[in-house]
Amino acid sequence: MTQRTKLQSRHDGFAFEALHAKPAGAPIGGVVLIQEIFGLTDHVAEMCERFASEGYEVLAPSLFDRVEPGFLAGLDAEGIAKGRDAVMASPWAQVTGDVQAAIDALPKPVFITGFCYGGAVSWVAAARCEGLKAATCFYGRMIVDKLDEKPKVPVMLHYGARDASIPMEQVERVQAASPNSPLYIYDAGHGFCRKASHDYDETASTLALTRTVDWFARWR
């Protein structure tokens, strides 16, 4: 079961909330889990519990708390617009400073993963943050805009073949920029790991999450 805790940003000292999940026994490491644009939703909590069930202590930082304490946005057009505005109001130095606080608070080794916006944050964190061992990025649309950021740790990437928001041309550019990174394409749309999404695909989600757990174990 996830609980809420407070972290202090390494960027500006701002105190923000995070979801916190612990495994049943002693943790084998830590996972920083990065939200979509919608905030710390039930999906994020479910993913925290998923990684905790694998033996990891998990923190999911609330990256938009400066915009609105306890930030949440709906999955409709209004919520998407609210989430996009929050992204624009959150500079990368601030975001990675918040992520660094989560890394520092977890038992080692520490890994990072994230979904959509969180996939791009995971990519940038892999390039900028200290103390990570590996990363996985789920359908990170903004990664193609951050290819100048070179990850310092091994990265795995997951995309949906029918994702209308991420053309295959962009996926190919990401692969070309990071040729040693495993990149998987699933017969699914965007958000295929989120049960509330119309594109949710249990088969793709299960496979991608299994690959992620195996990826972390490889670098542990």
Helices and strands as residue ranges (DSSP letters): E 3-8, E 15-21, E 29-34, H 42-52, E 56-61, H 77-88, H 92-105, E 110-115, H 117-128, E 132-138, G 141-146, E 155-160, H 168-177, E 183-186, H 202-219
